[in-house]
Amino acid sequence: MQRTKIIESEVATPTSAGTATSISNATCVRLHNDTNGIATIGISTSVGAASTSYFSMPANSIEFLEKLSSEVIWTSPAIKASKVGFTN
């Protein structure tokens, strides 16, 4: 059975591309949208980059995001994120 290993404590995600973060250079991020609305997640190669990819995350949901350690994320609205890994 696969388990989630928490590597760092949850933080609030930044809400603009100009303040995007790598979440401590994470390659796997646990996102928790604890709001009552849809959150938009932005992923880009650097802070403020023009080429951002987006996806929507339903209200009150959890998603695991795999990314390069150098890639940064931001969300609208702010949600919770933590650096995680997986174990068996």
C-alpha positions as CSV (number, residue, x, y, z in Angstrom):
1,M,0.0,0.0,0.0
2,Q,1.4,3.4,-1.0
3,R,1.6,6.0,1.8
4,T,2.2,9.7,1.7
5,K,5.4,10.9,3.4
6,I,5.1,14.5,4.7
7,I,8.5,16.2,4.1
8,E,7.6,19.8,5.0
9,S,4.7,21.5,6.8
10,E,1.8,23.0,4.9
11,V,2.0,26.5,3.7
12,A,-0.4,28.9,2.0
13,T,0.2,29.2,-1.7
14,P,1.0,32.6,-3.2
15,T,-1.8,34.1,-5.3
16,S,0.1,35.8,-8.1
17,A,2.7,34.7,-10.7
18,G,5.1,37.3,-9.4
19,T,5.3,35.6,-6.0
20,A,5.1,32.0,-7.2
21,T,7.1,29.4,-5.2
22,S,8.7,26.0,-5.8
23,I,7.4,24.8,-2.4
24,S,10.9,24.2,-1.1
25,N,12.1,22.7,-4.5
26,A,9.5,20.0,-4.2
27,T,9.0,17.4,-7.0
28,C,5.7,16.2,-5.5
29,V,3.3,18.7,-3.9
30,R,0.1,17.8,-2.0
31,L,-2.4,20.5,-2.7
32,H,-5.5,20.9,-0.5
33,N,-8.2,23.2,-1.7
34,D,-10.1,23.8,1.6
35,T,-12.2,26.5,0.1
36,N,-15.8,26.3,-1.1
37,G,-14.9,27.2,-4.6
38,I,-12.8,26.1,-7.6
39,A,-9.1,27.0,-7.3
40,T,-7.0,27.7,-10.4
41,I,-3.5,26.3,-10.1
42,G,-0.7,27.9,-12.2
43,I,2.6,26.1,-12.9
44,S,5.5,27.8,-14.6
45,T,9.3,27.5,-15.2
46,S,10.1,30.6,-13.2
47,V,8.6,33.4,-11.1
48,G,6.6,35.7,-13.3
49,A,7.1,33.6,-16.4
50,A,4.8,34.3,-19.3
51,S,4.3,30.6,-20.1
52,T,2.2,29.3,-17.3
53,S,0.1,26.1,-17.5
54,Y,-3.2,26.0,-15.6
55,F,-5.6,23.5,-14.2
56,S,-8.7,23.8,-12.1
57,M,-9.1,22.1,-8.7
58,P,-12.6,21.4,-7.3
59,A,-13.7,22.8,-3.9
60,N,-12.7,20.8,-0.8
61,S,-10.4,18.4,-2.6
62,I,-6.8,17.1,-2.5
63,E,-4.6,16.7,-5.5
64,F,-0.9,15.5,-5.8
65,L,1.1,17.5,-8.3
66,E,4.3,16.1,-9.8
67,K,6.7,18.8,-11.1
68,L,10.3,19.6,-11.6
69,S,12.0,21.0,-8.5
70,S,12.7,24.3,-10.3
71,E,9.1,24.8,-11.4
72,V,7.0,27.2,-9.4
73,I,3.3,27.3,-8.6
74,W,0.7,29.9,-7.6
75,T,-3.1,29.6,-7.0
76,S,-6.2,31.7,-7.0
77,P,-7.5,31.7,-4.3
78,A,-4.7,30.7,-1.8
79,I,-4.9,27.0,-0.8
80,K,-2.6,24.8,1.3
81,A,0.4,23.0,-0.2
82,S,3.1,20.8,1.3
83,K,6.2,19.0,0.0
84,V,5.6,15.3,0.1
85,G,6.9,12.0,-1.2
86,F,5.5,8.4,-1.5
87,T,6.6,5.3,0.4
88,N,5.5,1.6,0.2
